[in-house]
Amino acid sequence: MLEKVLPHAMLKAKPNLESRIRTLKRDLAIIYDMLSGKDNSGFGWDKHRQMVVAEYVVWNSHKVVSQFRHHNFPYYDQLTSIYTKDQATGKDPQTTVDIVEEIDADDAT
């Protein structure tokens, strides 16, 4: 279907979709840790705009997450229900980043 719609783009569906999924997983891990991580207080979620909100001072103190300051993430609710529902809360819990890396390693094999 991709070849029919964009015949001269030379895009392959599988690698492009896999790349997009990896990007979404990485962004989800960052946003999820911002909203529910223990060291990242001050962030909130605006459901109507589908974006992370925080005071100016909070954004400046977390340079890694500043890329999400003015960008919405419309798939947050769906992706959290898919990728974070099995997160451990007891002894030796994994962060979302650990889970995403494990999923990527499984995808590679």
trRosetta pair geometry for C-beta under 8 A, 3 or more apart (Angstrom, degrees):
i j d omega theta_ij theta_ji phi_ij phi_ji
1 4 5.6 -53 -151 32 35 113
1 5 6.4 25 156 -13 68 108
1 13 7.6 69 53 -85 82 139
2 5 6.1 -60 -146 40 30 104
2 6 6.2 -30 174 40 68 100
2 9 7.8 -92 161 68 93 128
2 11 5.6 -96 156 92 129 110
2 12 7.8 111 87 -161 145 14
2 13 4.8 170 3 -75 141 95
2 16 7.7 146 -139 48 163 144
3 6 7.2 -80 -129 69 20 63
3 7 6.2 52 174 -112 63 55
3 11 7.8 -158 -77 65 59 76
4 7 7.0 2 -143 -71 17 85
6 9 3.7 4 147 -1 120 132
6 11 6.2 31 89 21 131 120
11 16 5.5 15 -174 -42 106 149
12 15 5.0 50 84 26 112 102
12 16 6.3 160 78 -11 57 96
13 16 6.1 -77 -149 45 23 105
13 17 5.8 16 165 -15 68 115
14 17 6.1 -60 -141 39 24 106
14 18 6.2 21 163 -16 63 110
15 18 5.7 -57 -142 40 31 111
15 19 6.1 35 158 -22 66 107
16 19 5.7 -52 -147 35 30 113
16 20 6.5 30 154 -18 63 106
17 20 5.6 -54 -148 37 33 111
17 21 6.3 35 153 -20 66 105
18 21 5.6 -52 -147 36 32 112
18 22 6.5 35 153 -19 65 103
18 107 7.3 154 -148 168 113 138
19 22 5.8 -52 -150 35 32 111
19 23 6.4 32 152 -18 64 106
20 23 5.6 -53 -149 36 33 113
20 24 6.3 33 153 -18 66 105
21 24 5.7 -53 -146 38 32 111
21 25 6.3 33 154 -20 65 106
22 25 5.7 -55 -147 36 31 112
22 26 6.3 31 154 -20 65 106
22 104 6.5 68 -119 -105 102 115
23 26 5.8 -54 -147 36 30 111
23 27 6.3 26 156 -14 65 108
24 27 5.8 -57 -144 41 30 108
24 28 6.1 35 155 -23 65 108
24 75 6.6 -22 -152 82 123 143
24 79 6.3 -147 159 -105 108 145
25 28 5.6 -53 -145 36 29 114
25 29 6.4 33 154 -23 63 103
25 79 7.6 -164 -96 -165 51 126
25 83 6.6 162 -127 -110 88 161
25 100 4.5 148 158 -137 112 116
25 103 6.8 -136 -147 77 154 137
25 104 7.4 175 95 -56 155 101
26 29 5.8 -52 -152 30 30 113
26 30 6.7 27 152 -16 63 104
26 100 6.5 141 -81 164 49 156
27 30 5.8 -55 -151 36 34 110
27 31 6.2 25 156 -12 68 109
27 68 7.7 135 -159 -83 96 117
27 73 6.5 -170 146 -123 122 126
28 31 6.0 -61 -143 44 29 104
28 32 5.7 29 160 -21 68 112
28 73 7.8 153 -89 -180 61 136
28 75 7.9 -66 -81 101 109 97
28 76 7.0 159 -120 -124 83 62
28 79 4.6 -117 -105 133 141 139
28 80 6.9 -173 -163 -68 114 66
28 83 6.2 84 124 57 151 147
28 84 7.9 -149 156 -35 117 113
28 96 6.9 -126 120 168 84 138
28 100 7.5 155 72 -82 101 131
29 32 5.9 -54 -138 38 24 110
29 33 6.3 21 161 -15 60 109
29 95 7.5 77 -163 139 102 93
29 96 4.1 -179 -130 117 75 108
29 97 4.7 105 178 -77 138 62
29 99 7.7 -178 -104 58 110 91
29 100 4.9 -74 -60 -14 135 145
30 33 6.1 -62 -151 39 25 107
30 34 6.5 28 151 -23 62 107
30 64 7.1 -144 -143 139 116 103
30 65 6.1 167 170 -105 108 85
30 68 7.1 173 117 -30 120 136
31 34 5.4 -52 -149 32 34 115
31 35 6.3 19 159 -9 67 109
31 52 6.1 -147 -138 -54 95 126
31 65 7.8 124 -90 -139 51 110
31 68 6.3 152 -88 -120 96 165
31 73 5.8 -97 -76 43 165 174
31 76 6.2 -93 119 -117 148 114
32 35 6.1 -64 -147 43 28 102
32 36 6.0 -28 174 30 67 110
32 37 7.9 101 122 -39 58 88
32 80 6.2 150 -99 -104 116 103
32 84 6.1 -179 -143 -74 152 150
32 96 4.6 91 81 -42 135 165
33 36 6.9 -77 -122 60 22 72
33 37 4.1 39 -176 -51 67 126
33 40 6.3 97 141 4 72 152
33 95 6.4 27 -95 -170 117 113
33 96 5.8 -135 -49 33 91 117
33 97 7.1 3 -48 -28 140 99
34 37 6.5 3 -70 16 11 114
34 40 5.0 -123 -141 154 43 149
34 43 4.6 -33 158 76 96 175
34 52 6.0 4 112 -132 145 148
34 62 7.4 116 -119 154 102 160
34 65 5.3 109 -90 -124 131 152
34 68 7.5 -134 -10 63 167 149
35 40 7.6 -29 -19 103 15 124
35 43 5.6 -105 -89 107 54 118
35 44 7.5 81 -124 -133 90 19
35 45 5.8 23 -118 -48 136 109
35 52 7.0 -129 -64 -114 99 105
37 40 4.2 55 71 19 112 114
37 95 7.8 26 -107 -136 102 111
40 43 5.9 -10 148 8 99 124
40 62 6.7 61 -131 -99 96 150
40 65 7.7 89 -144 -23 131 156
42 54 5.3 62 138 -145 88 111
42 55 6.4 -79 -172 28 108 96
42 57 8.0 -97 -163 88 147 87
42 58 3.8 -171 140 -114 136 138
43 52 5.5 -21 -166 -168 111 109
43 53 7.3 137 -162 73 59 42
43 54 4.8 -42 -103 -72 60 118
43 58 6.6 -180 -64 154 67 142
43 65 7.7 -54 -89 140 143 159
44 52 7.2 138 74 -161 39 59
44 53 4.9 -30 70 67 92 93
44 54 6.7 153 18 -75 74 63
45 51 7.8 173 -151 92 58 26
45 52 6.4 -40 -99 -105 59 54
45 53 7.2 159 -102 18 9 87
45 76 7.3 -163 -143 123 129 160
46 49 4.5 10 113 43 125 100
46 50 7.2 -68 92 -9 78 14
46 51 5.5 -6 52 60 108 71
46 52 7.6 161 13 -117 86 5
46 53 4.9 76 -32 -26 109 124
47 50 6.9 20 -165 -76 32 55
49 53 8.0 87 62 -57 129 111
49 72 5.9 -130 155 -101 74 116
50 72 4.4 64 89 -171 92 110
50 73 6.0 -143 152 64 91 48
50 74 4.6 36 152 -98 161 57
50 76 6.6 174 -164 12 88 115
51 68 7.2 174 -160 170 87 89
51 70 7.8 -6 -164 -166 152 19
51 71 6.7 166 -124 97 117 36
51 72 4.3 -85 -62 -106 102 63
51 73 6.4 118 -104 13 56 77
52 65 7.4 -70 102 170 162 120
52 68 5.1 45 33 132 127 122
52 69 7.7 -68 80 -102 101 30
52 73 7.5 31 -21 12 87 122
54 58 3.9 -103 165 83 123 135
54 59 5.6 149 86 -51 117 80
55 58 4.8 97 58 2 77 104
55 59 7.5 -146 94 -5 42 84
56 59 5.9 -56 -154 33 34 110
56 60 6.6 29 154 -16 67 108
57 60 5.9 -60 -152 38 32 110
57 61 6.5 26 154 -19 66 109
58 61 5.9 -61 -150 36 31 108
58 62 6.7 -4 162 9 66 110
59 62 6.6 -81 -148 52 28 87
59 65 7.5 -119 -136 93 65 94
59 66 5.7 93 -179 -110 92 83
59 69 5.4 58 -138 -105 137 118
60 63 7.8 9 -170 -72 36 70
60 66 7.9 54 -92 -92 32 122
62 65 4.6 0 132 34 117 109
62 66 6.9 166 100 -47 70 76
63 66 5.5 -32 -154 -9 40 122
65 68 5.6 -45 179 32 77 110
65 69 7.9 113 130 -53 73 75
66 69 5.4 -6 -167 -32 58 118
67 71 7.0 -17 147 18 67 134
68 71 5.5 -93 -138 56 48 99
68 73 6.9 -14 -141 -37 114 121
73 76 4.8 76 113 -52 106 103
75 78 5.1 -62 -166 52 74 111
75 79 5.1 70 135 -24 95 109
76 79 6.1 -65 -141 42 23 104
76 80 6.1 20 164 -18 64 110
77 80 6.1 -56 -144 35 25 107
77 81 6.6 22 158 -16 61 107
78 81 6.0 -60 -153 36 29 108
78 82 6.5 22 152 -15 65 109
79 82 5.6 -58 -147 39 36 109
79 83 5.7 -7 171 13 74 115
80 83 6.7 -71 -124 54 25 83
80 84 4.8 -32 -160 33 68 123
80 85 7.8 109 148 -49 61 73
81 84 7.6 -30 -64 50 12 82
81 85 6.0 32 -165 -54 45 116
82 85 7.3 -107 156 -4 3 109
83 96 7.2 70 129 -150 113 99
83 99 6.6 135 172 123 93 130
83 100 7.2 28 -174 -81 137 81
83 103 7.4 -55 -135 -42 106 159
84 87 5.1 -7 -171 -30 72 122
84 96 6.1 -30 -97 -106 108 106
84 99 7.3 138 -100 70 61 164
87 93 6.7 47 168 -165 85 107
87 94 6.9 -128 -143 66 77 82
87 96 7.3 -38 -99 -79 130 71
87 99 6.9 -75 -97 -54 85 149
88 91 7.9 -58 162 68 128 42
88 92 6.9 -6 116 95 152 63
88 93 4.1 -162 95 -119 92 72
88 94 6.0 81 31 13 108 77
89 93 5.7 30 -105 -92 19 137
90 93 6.7 138 53 -60 36 93
94 98 3.9 -123 -170 86 103 135
94 99 5.4 122 119 -52 128 82
94 102 7.6 -12 -172 -12 159 137
95 98 4.9 106 53 2 69 100
95 99 7.3 -134 99 -2 41 87
96 99 5.5 -54 -150 37 38 113
96 100 6.2 39 152 -20 69 105
97 100 5.7 -53 -146 37 31 111
97 101 6.3 32 154 -18 64 106
98 101 5.8 -56 -148 37 29 111
98 102 6.3 31 153 -20 64 107
99 102 5.6 -55 -149 36 31 113
99 103 6.4 32 152 -19 65 104
100 103 5.6 -52 -148 35 33 112
100 104 6.3 33 153 -18 65 105
101 104 5.6 -53 -147 38 32 112
101 105 6.3 34 153 -20 64 105
102 105 5.7 -53 -148 35 31 113
102 106 6.4 32 152 -18 64 105
103 106 5.6 -55 -150 37 32 112
103 107 6.3 35 150 -21 65 105
104 107 5.5 -50 -145 35 33 114
104 108 6.5 39 153 -25 64 102
105 108 5.7 -49 -150 29 32 114
105 109 7.0 20 155 -9 63 102
106 109 6.1 -60 -152 40 33 100
